């Protein structure tokens, strides 16, 4: 019998698939239904992928292979997230330019992915750092700018001293940089933003109906954080200024006992006095070291009194003004009216600093709320609104405030506009030219791409600009102020009054900009005339299946924003990019931590494949290890286990191929055994098909393992023969195993006598007739408790089933042989005896 040798067969089939173009899609084939499947494109970080990445990429590969076998025209592309901090930092580490470091690292990445047997269409590979790609990223920027969705403004921004660049709010985690893990500070800078808040409502309202992992949908809704309420104006006592607060509960206005300002609030400087200034300034400085998330999650409330007061517009009461970091400068107005009796955060703050607590909503007697009550009820201690239900009082109080010119209805969002400019070299240049006295000028389409110039020293200087600011011949440019056409400053100035000298924008685009639309470029990667062909996009979008283990908010939210923008321009057929989005969990390192190169706990898939187990055993184990949405610790014993499983499947086929068990040397299967073989085969086909559709990849593998065990039991009692039933069973096993273990199944498929690939157009179908059982298991309960399980004929009537239940010896112990008061029968499943 021929032995299973992954080293012998895997490279052979990888070469064969590539030579035959097995996985190359025909975009023009509209005779078959399309299926577009991909994982988030990998970022080039230098060290290659680890087994966690491999698992993430395999989910989309299994979906693609499954659909390809079912007859779909499948596109499963690959590309590289090439711009940004990871590549630039890696280049600094190895002492090479980002381009060289990136291109060299990509060689290892490609080797790993090819060795793992992913069914990528390598003929359409893209890289976000290629001018042919970022030309169109720049074009998208200019379209956003022309539609007032890209703008520049100056304000305090998160700054990472280690990476020498600004960070978006989404990139600050626990007061630290998402990339390097070091603390961040605030710096006042003029930056470029995308106006994603303009799409907040429609993105939010479309979220619930998405077929996405629920956790991602919840995170996105929370990040957008829409609140409907009112703005209320409080006059500062003894001053001409006012403080505007946003509240979702204007019905509790009579219960306000203090006002809290965010540390960033611009009025603080004029509210402090000689006694409070030093404490307030120290508190503000300390608050700037915390991220917004950290400030909101901190249960220990902190704050400092400014020394000033405001007047409550509804009752004339003086309320002290505090600075508290649980108030966020970018949410609402950066100020809140605090109602301790009806808000948990305000209650905790008031208790700590001994501030008044005034109840203005009558708490129901049955309420379990302790300390404060945040529910609805009748107003008390609220002047002319006493006795009004809080739900009705909201509108009435806002209407009264509007009459007094002291307030108005308002909707606010926690999400802020997307900060997209970076003070780093390795990124797509922002296609803008600055001319004194004029608004920024978008570079004309025909002058794109704005090529990133090569520089000798690309390391960030820590200043407010990137190193591009030092490339004088690149920065200075002739520009037509009307059309945005540009000519290098080294050339003669073109004729015409509109041509003047300008300065290129020296910030580069955050890498998220390049990765917000790559799924569209995948569909037209070699188009030099437009970002994509609308006709092709209309056929292939949206993406049918998309998965990843990161970027639940940032990338996925940005992609939805851009896609909606393209939809409004008529460039895409749907406003949402991904029909199904699956957010998968991690494989944890043996030390229990998340795998990370910085922690030195990653496992290179090449090590496992080169150890003799091969890619298929690794692939099968990575699907078997746990459900897709559950973190799982890496078990070094796992791959040897799946290798043994593949060996057993291999040997079954070899026995059939070699005819080791001929009819003369083994007993012929009787009808009962034949039916058992067919039932096992058809039930496994159904189970694996449904499991892949439902993304239960681990139970699909378990079912195939059970099938192999069942086949061995039949073999041991009756042998393997050349019957149609055995051939169907083993061919079906090969077909359903193919998405998980593509190399061994391709080899076995050919050994079964086929001259085509198992991976195209070969998925088995089950027949429900073979799944009908002659017997059923009936659960017998006495007074709701399990007392017996009976194997009964599936055609027994109700009376016969009930009689069999009452006759069971164990059941009789609990009924004392007395006639039951009542019997409930669920056909084919359960009998409940009430004694």
N, C-alpha and C positions, 0 to 999 in steps of 0.2 A: 504493500500500500504506500502511495506517495505521501510524504510527510509535508505538513504545513510549514512553510518558510517565508515569513513576511518580507525578509530582505530580498528574496528572490523575485517575488511577484509585484511588490508595491512600486518600485521604480519602473518596472516594465510597463505597468498600466498607466502610470502618470505620463510617461513618454508617449504612449499610444494615444491617450485621450488628447494630448496637446497636438500631436501630428494629425489626428483625424478631425480636430475641431469639434470634439464631442459636445463641449459645453458652450460653444460659440453661438450666440443667438442670431437669428435672422429677423431683424427689425421689420422687414417688409412682409413677413408671413402673418397674414390675418385669417388664415383658414382654421387655426387652432386658438382656443382661448389663451390669453396672455397671463403670465404670473411673474410679478416683479418682486424679488426677495433680496434683502441685503441687511447686513449689520452695520452699525456705525463704523465709518471708515477708520482704520488704525492710524494712530499718530506715530511718526518716526521719532523714537527716543534714544536710539543708539544701541541698546542692548537686545533688541528683538522682543518677541512676544513670549509670555510665559503660559503655563497650562490654563490659567484662568482666562486669558485672552482667547486661547484656542477653544475653550468651551463656549464662550460667547459667540464666536464666529460660526461654531458648528450648528447652533440652533437654526440660523437662516439657511445654512447649507442643507440641513435635513429637509426643511420645508421646500427648498428649491428642488432637491433630488426627488422628493416624494411627488411633487407636482409634475416634474419632467417625466417620471415613470407613468403618471396617470394620463399623459398625452398633451399636457399644456406646453405652450411655447414659453419657455422660462428664461428670464434674464437674471443672472446672479453676478453682479459686477464687483470689481475691486479697485481701490484707489488709495491715495495717501494724504493724510492730513499733515501737510509738510511745513507750513508756516507756524511761527509763534515761539513762545518761550521754551518749550521742551527741546526743540531742535537747536535753538540758539545757545541755550545753556549747555547742551551736550557738546556743541562745537567748541565752546570756550573750554570745556573740560578736556577735550582731546587735542586742543591746539590746532584746529583746522577751521577753514571757512565754513559757514553753515551749508553752503551748496555742496562742498566736497564731503563734509561729514554726513549730510543727508543722503547723498547718492551712494556712498560706501555702505552706510547702515542698511539702506534699502535692499541691498543684495542679500543680506542675511535674513531680513524679513521675508523676502520672496521665497527664499529657500525653505524657510520654516513652513510657510503657508502651502507651498506646493507639496512638501513632504507629508503634510497632514491630509492631503487629498481633497481639498475644497474644490467644488465644481465651479470655479470662477471662469468668467470669460476674460481671459488675459489680453485679448486683442483690443480691448477698450479701456485699458488701465489709464487712470488719470492721476495727476499730482497737483495739489492746490498751489504749489510754489512755481509751477511752470507758467511762463508769460502767456502761453496759449490759453491757460485757465484763468489766471487772475486778471487778464484783460477784461473778462466778462464780469468778474467780481467788481472791478472798477466801474464798468458800465452800469451795473445795478446800483452802485453808490450814486452815480450821477443822476439816475432816474429818481432815486429817493430824494436827492437834493432838489431836483426840479419840482418835486411834488411836496416840498416843505416837510419832508420826513427825515431829513438829515440836516443837522444844524450845529453850530459851534457856540459854546458859552463858557464863561468862567465861573467856577464854584469849587468849594473844597472837595477833594477827591481822595480816595484811598491810595496810598503810595507804599510800595514795597521797596525798602532800602536795599534788600538783597538782589532783587531782580531789576531794580532801577526802572520801574515803570508804574503807571497807574493801574488800578484794578477796578473792574466792575463790582457792584455790590454782591453779585452772585459768586464772585471769586474770592470773597473774604469769608473764612470759616473760623468761627470762634476767635475773631480778632487777629487771625493769622492768614498769610498768603496761601491760597489753595495749592500753589505749585511747590514752593520751597518750605512752607510751614513756619516761617519766621513772622514775628509781630509786624503789623502794618501801622502806619500813621496817616494823618490827613495833610494834604498839601493843596494850596489854592492854585489851580491851573485852568487854562483855557483849553477845552477839550471838544471833540466831536461826539455827537450823540445821534442815535436813531430814535425817532419819536414813536416808540412801540406803544406808548400809552394811548395814542390815537386809536389803536385797535383793541384796547383793553376790553371793552364791552363785548364786541363780537367774538373775540377769542374766548372770553369767559363763558358766554352763553352757548358756545358750540362745544364746550368741553364735556359736559355730562353724556352726550350721545356718542362720544368717540368709543371705538372698540380698542381701548388702550388699557394697560394695567392700571387698576384703580388707584394704587399708591401714587402713580405719576399724575393722574388727573387731579387728585387731592392736593398734591404739592403745587401744581400749577394754579389751581384756584386760590390756594392760600397765598401764593406769591403775588398774584394779581391783587387780592385783598380788597375787593370792592365793598364800600360801605355807603349806604344811603342814609343821610341825616340832614343836619343843618349847621350853618356857620352862625356863631353868636358873637357879637362885639361887646367886649368889656372895656369901659373907659378906665384908664389908669388914674388912680386918685392923685390929685395935685398936679397932673400933667395934661397936655393936650393929646397925647398919644392914646391909641386903642390897641388892645390885644384881641385878635380874632381866633376863636377856638372852633374846632369841628367836633360835633357829637352825634352819635347815632341815637341818643336818647334825650332829645330836648324836653321830653315829658318830666325829666328829673331835675330840671334847671333850678327849681326852688330848693333842692337839696345840695347844691354846690357849696362847698365850704373852703375850697382853695383852688387856685389855678396853678397848673404845672407847665413849665416851658422846657422844650428840648434844649440841651446844652448848646446847640447850634443857632438858637433863636437870635435874630439880629437886634432885638430890643433890650437884651440883657444888660448891655453896657450902660444904658441910661436908667436902668432900674436899680442898680446897686448903689450903695453909699459907702462912705469911708469905713464903716463898721463891717460891712459884708463883702466888699470888693475882693479882698485877698482870698477868703474862703471860696467864693464863687469861681474865681479864676482858677484856683487849684482843682476844684471839682470838675470844671469844664475840661481842663487838660487831662485829667484822669479818664474822663468819659471818652475822649477821642481815641483811646487805646482799645476800645471795645467795638466789636462789630454790632450791627443792628440786631442780628439774631441773638447774640450774647446779651445785649441790653434787654431784649424782650423776655428771654428765658430766665434771667436772673431772679430768683425768688426773694433774695434779700434786697429790699427796696432801699435806695440811697437817694439823698437830695440835700439841698441847702436853700435857706430862705434868702431872698434877694434884698429884703428890707422895704419893698413896695407893696401896694395893694391895688386891687381893681374893684369896680362897683358892679354888682350883679344887676343886670338891667331889669329883672322882673320884680325885685324887692328892695333894691337900693342897699343891700348889705355889702360891707367891705370884706373882701376875701384876700388873704395873703398870697403873694406870688412866689412860688418855689421854682427852683431848677431841679429837674429829675431826669435821669437818663433812661427811664422806661418810656419816656416820650421821645418819639423819633422826629428828627427835623424834616425828613422827606415825606412823612405821612400826614395828610391833612394840612394843617397850618403850622405844625410844630408846637402846638399848644393845646392843652385839654382843660376842660372844667372838671374838677374832681368831685365825685359824688360818692363818698365812702359808704353810705348806707346801701348802695345799690350797684357797686362795682368792686370786684375782689381786689384788683390791683390798688385802687384808691383806698379801699378799706385797710389793706396791709400797710400802706404808706401812712394813713391817718393814725393808725394804732401805734406805729413806731414813733411818730413825731407828735403824738398827743394832740391831734387836730380834731375839731368838732365832727360829729357824725349825726346827720339829720335825716330821719326817715320821711320820705314823701310819697311812697307807695305802700298801701296797706298790705302787709304780708298775710297770705292765707294761713289759717290756723294749722292746717295739715302740712304746711311747707316744712321741708327738712333742711332748708338752707340755714346755715349757722353764720352768725356775724353779719352778713349782708344778704340782701334778697335782690336777685337780678331779673326776676320774672315780671309778669304783668299783674295789674290790679287797679284798684281805685286810688286816685290821688288824695293825699292828706297833706296838711301843712303847705298847701299850694295856692293860697289866696282864692281868687275867683274860679279856679279850676278844680277846687275840692269836689270830690264825688265823681269826677269824670274818669272813665276808664283810660288807662295809660295809652292804649292803642289809639284812642280817639284824641287824647290830649296832645299827642305829638303834632298833629296837623294844626290843632287850634293854637298851640303855643307858638309855633312857627309863624302862623298867620298874624298873631298879635305882635311878634317881633318885627315882622315886615312892616306893619303899620307904624311902629315906633322907630323904623329905620335902624333897628338894632340886630337884625338877623335875616337869614334867607335859607331856602332849601338848598342842599348841596350833596353831590356824590363825589366821593374821593376814592383813591386807589393807593394801596401800599406799594405796588410796583412803580418803579421810576424808569425814565427813559434809559435806553441801552447805551452805555459809554463804550465807544468802539475804537478810540484812538490810543496808540501805544507809543511810548518813547523808546522804542527798540528798533534795531536795524532789520531783523529778519521778519518781514511782513510785506503785504502788498501796499505799495505807496498809495496814499489817499489822493485821488485825481482832482486836486484843487490847486489853483494858483491865486496868490494874494497880491493885490495891488493897493497901495495906500489910497485911502479915501473911497474905496469901492467895496461892495460885498464880495465875498469869496466867489471865484469864477470856476465853474466846472469845466474840466478839460473836454474838448470836443470829441465825439465818438471816433472820428477818423484819426485822432492822435493817440488813441489807446492801443496797446497798454502803455502806461507810464512805467518804463522798465526800472526795476530796482538796480541801482548802480553797484558795481563791484567796488569794495573798499578794502584797504589793507587792515585797518584796525576797526572792527565792528563792535567791540565791547562797549557797553553803555557807560556813559561818563557820570551818570547820577544827576545831571542837570534837568532842565525842564523841556529839553528837546532831544531827539535821537541823534546819532552820529551823522545822519544824512545832512544835518544842518551845516556840517563842515565841508561838504562836497560842493564847493562854490559853483563849478561849471554845470552842475546838475540842478542846483537850487535856483540859480538865476536863469530866466527863460524869457524869450519874447512871446507875448500873448496878445491875441486879438480880443479885446475886452467885450466885443459883441458876440463873437461866435465861440470863443474858448479854444480856438486853434492855437497851437504852440510851436515854436521853433527854438532849437538850442541857442543859447546865448553866444556860443562860439561861431554861429553863422551870422551873416549879415541881417540886419533888421529888415523885415519885409516892408514893402511900400504900403502906405495907407495911414491915415490918422488914428485908426483904432489899435494899431500895434504899439504896445508899451512894454517896458521891462517889468516883470513880475517875479515873485518868489514861490517856488513850489512848496506845498505843505510838506513838512519834514516828519510829521508823525506817520506811523504806519497803521494799517488796519489790524485790529484784534483777529486772531486766527478763527474765532467764531464766525466772522463775516464770511470767510471762504468756505466754511463747512455748513453754512445755512442753506445752501442751494445745490450742493454737489450731486444730489440724487437726480436733479434735472439735467445736469451736464453729462452724467453717466449715459443718458439716453441719446446724446448727440456729441460724443467726446471729440470728434475730429472736425467739427464745423468751424470754419474760419470766418464765416460771414454773419453769424448770429449766435447768441448764447445757446439756443436750441431751436429746433424746427417745431413750430406749434402743432403741425399735423401729427408728428410722431408723439409729441407729448400728450396730445388728446387721446391717442390710443393707449398709451402705456401708463399714464398717471391715473389715480394715485398709486404709490407704492403699496403692494398688497400685504407685504409682511416686513416689519422693521424691528430690530431688537438691539439692545445695548445694556450695559451695566452702569452707566454714568449719565450725567447731563440731563437729569429729569426735568430741570427747570430751564437752564440756560439754552443749550443747543436746541432742545425740542420746542421751547417757547419762541426762540428767534426764527426757527424754520417755519413755524406757523405764521408768524408775523410777515415774513417775506412772501410766503406762498399766498397769503391773502392780498398782499399788494400786487403780486403778479396777476392774481385772479381779477382784480379790479381793472387792470390794464388789458384784460382779455388774452393774456399770454399762456394761461393754463386752464384746464377744464374744471378744476375743483378748488375750493379754498383751503382744503386740508391736504397736507402732503402724504400722510401715512394712514392707510385704511386700518391696518392692525399694527399696534405698537406693543411689543412685549418687553418689559423691563426685567432682566434676569439678575439673579443674585450672584455672589462671588464663590469661588473656591478659595477656602482659607488655607494658609500655610500650615505645616505640621505643628508650628508653635502657637496656632490658634489666632494669629493676626492676619489681617488682609495682606495678600502678597504684594510686595513693593520692592523695587530695586534698591530704594534707599535703606530698607530694612535688611537687605541681603537675604531674604527668605524665599526668593522666587525659584521655581522649578522650570527649567528649559525643556520643552517637549522633545527637542532633539536628543537629549540624554536618554529619555525613555525609549524613543524609537530606535536609537542606535544600540540599545542594550539587548536587542533581539526580539522585543515584543511587537515592534512595528506600530504603524499609525492606527490601524483598525482597532487593536486592543485598547489603545489610549482613547480613541474616539468613543468606543462603546462604554468604557468606564466613566468617561466624563458625562455621558448622558444618564448612566445608571446611578451615579453617586447620590443624587437627590432631586426633588422637584425643581423646576427651573427657577422658582421664586424663593428658594430657601438656601441660605449660605451653608456650605458643607465643608468640613475639614478634609484635607487631602490624606488619603490612606495609602501608603506605599504598597500595601497588599492587594489593592484594588485591581491594578492592571494585570498582574499575574492571574487573577481570578477570571477576568474577561478574556484573557488569552486562552485559558483552558476551555472556556465556553466556545470560542471560535474554533479551537482544535476539535472539539466534539462535533460541531457542525460540519467541519471539513471532513472528518473521518466518515460520517454518515454518507456524504456524497461520494467519497472515494470507494466505499463498499459497493454502492450502486454502480458506479462507473466500472469498477473492476469485476463486477459480478461475482464477488466473493461468496455470496449466498444464493446459489442457483436453486431453482425449484427442486432439484434432485437432492440437495444437501440440507434443505430446511423445509419444515412443514408448510403447506399452503395456508394462507390466512383464511379463517372461516368468515362467515358473513358478519358475525358480531365484531370481530377484530377489524375487519375492513371498515365497518361503520364507525368504530372507535377512532381509526386513523383519519377518516374523513371529517369526523366531528372535531377532532383536535385541530386539524388543518384549517378548516373553515372558521372555527371560533377564534383562532389566533389571527387569521387574516383580518377578521372584523375588529378584533380588539386593537391590533396595532394600527389599523387604518384610523379608527376613531381616536386613538391616543395621540397620533401625530396631528390630526386635525385639532384636537383639544389641547395640544402642547403638553401632554403627559408623557414626556419622552422617557422618563425613568421606568414607568410602568409598561411602556411598549417593550423596552429591553427585557424586563422581568417576564413578560408574556412569551417572548421568544425563547428565553431560557427554559421556561416551563414546557414549551413545545418540544425543545430538544430533549429534555428529560423524558417526556412522554413518548417520543419517537424511539428512544433507547429502550424503554420498557417493552414496546411492541417488537422491536428488533430482537431483544433477548428471548422473547417467547416464540416468535414466529419468523425471525430473520428478515432480511431485506431482499425483495425480489424485483423483477423488472416489470411489475404490474403498473398499470396506469395510475393507481392510487398512490403508490410509493413515489412514482415520478412526480405526480402533482404535488405531493406533500413537500418533497425536497426542493422542487423548483419554486414553490410558494415561499418556503423558508428563505431561499436565496433572494427572492424579490423583496420581501419585507425587511430583510436585514440590510439590503443594499444602501439605503440612505445613511445608515449608521456605520457600516463597514464596507466602503465601496470597492476596495482592492480585492479582498478575498472573495467577495460575491461575484465580481467580474471574472475572476479566474475560474470559479466553480461553474458559473453560467456557461462559459466556453467548454468546460470539460463535460457538461451535460449535452454537448453536441450543437449548441447554438453558434451562429457565425456573426451575430450582431451584439451590440452592447445591452446589458441588462438595464442600463441607466436611462434609456429612452424608450418610452411607450410600453413598459412591462410592469404593470402592477396587477396583482391577482385580485379576483373578485370572489366573494363568499356567496354561498347559497344558503338561505335561511332554512331550507328543508333539512339540511344536515345538522342544524343547531337545535332542532326539536328533540327533547329528551323523552325516553319512554317512562321515566320516573321523575318525580318532583320531591323536593324536600319541604315538608310541612312542619312549621314551628308550632308546638303546642304549649300554650300558656294556661296556668291556673291562677285566676285572680290577678292577671297581668304579669306573672312571673314565669320565666322559661322553665318548663319541666320535662320536655322531650322534643326530639327531632325524629320525624318519621319519614322513611323513604317509601313513597306510595306510587302506585300507577297513576300516570298523568290523566287517564280517562275516568278515574273514580268520581262518582257524583258526590254531592254535599253530604247526603246521609251516610254514605259509606266512609267518607273521611272522618265525620264526627264519631262514628262507631269505632273506627280504628284508634282515634284519639282517646276515647273513654276506656278502651280495652288495654291501653299501655300500662304496664306494671307500675312504672314510676308515677304516672298521672294518678293512678288509683290511690296511691299513698296520700295524696293531697286532696282528693275528693271524698275519701273514706267510703268509696263505692256508692255514694248517695247520688241521686239524680241531680244534675246541675240546674241552677235557677235559670241560667241563660247560656247560650252558646253563640259566639260570633265567628263566622267563617269568612275569611278573605281568600277567594278561590286561588288555588295553586301556591298559597304562601303561609297562611296562619289560621289556627283555631284558638280562640280564647274562651276558656271555660270559667264561668262565674258560679262559684259554689255557695 
